[in-house]
Amino acid sequence: MALATEIRKRIKTLSEGKTFGYDDLCLAKKDYATAAKALERLQKEGLIKKVSKGVFYKPEQTIFGELKPDYNELLRPYLFENGKRIAYETGTSLYNRLGLTTQMAFRIKIASRGKRININRENLKADAVKSYAEVTDSNYETLGLLDAFKDIKKIPDCSTEQAIRRLSAIIKELNNKQTASLLKYALVYPPRVRALVGAVLENMGSKVQGIEKLKESLNPLTTIKLGVKESELPTKSNWYIE
């Protein structure tokens, strides 16, 4: 079967409004040049539309006209490479979804370990930040939560006390596996994150395995100044927090 015919067949199986790239079409790199010409013909036919270089979508037709992909679909191609997650959304937009702030972000932040991802396309604008660990589908939510601990004093319209209450509520809903992941990745974050995660867990009465390791990673001679009241976090002194 000719490559162009195979590409057309594969695209027909995709959902309308879903973004896709060469990887999603299971194309070998040696076929990219031929595929590009086939995709250009499909654009002229109106079967697909281009979002950015190498990223396309099947337009969805409604009684109100043609719909573009939603926000998550527009962002998805930047978060995955060769079918694997390499990045995640962080910063104010994430903290909004976590219930830490009501503010929205004009420019989002995308965290990745080995790739700088900057976007400046119409309504999708993003700045690159470096993640503290390699990003995977199984850890990106944990990393985002730890980012909130790291930025606790920088979250818009959210006091440190409010943030601690909300983050405590989120952690309370984690299962044992998720809590273990939180402890594991907290170890690669700065001391203030390790201390705050430990203090919050201890304040909740958590006896999870690994919390001692978190405590041992801290320097007892270094005070972590967060301006947290003892009434909000009674265990703070156990973790060298002021």
Buried (B, 14 or more C-beta within 10 A) or exposed (E): EEBBEBBBEBBEEBEEBBBBBBBBBEBEEEBEEBBEEBBEEBEEEEBBBEBBEBBBBBBBEEEEEEEBBEEEBBBBBBBBBEEEBBBBBBBBBBBBEBEBBEEEBEBBBBBBEEBEBEBEEEEBEBBBBEBBBEBEEEBBBBBBBBBBBBBBEEBBEBEBBBBBBBBBEBBEEBEEEEBBBBBBBBBEBBBBBBBBBBBBBBBBEBEBEBBEBBBEEBEEEEEBEBEBEEEBBEBBEBBBBE
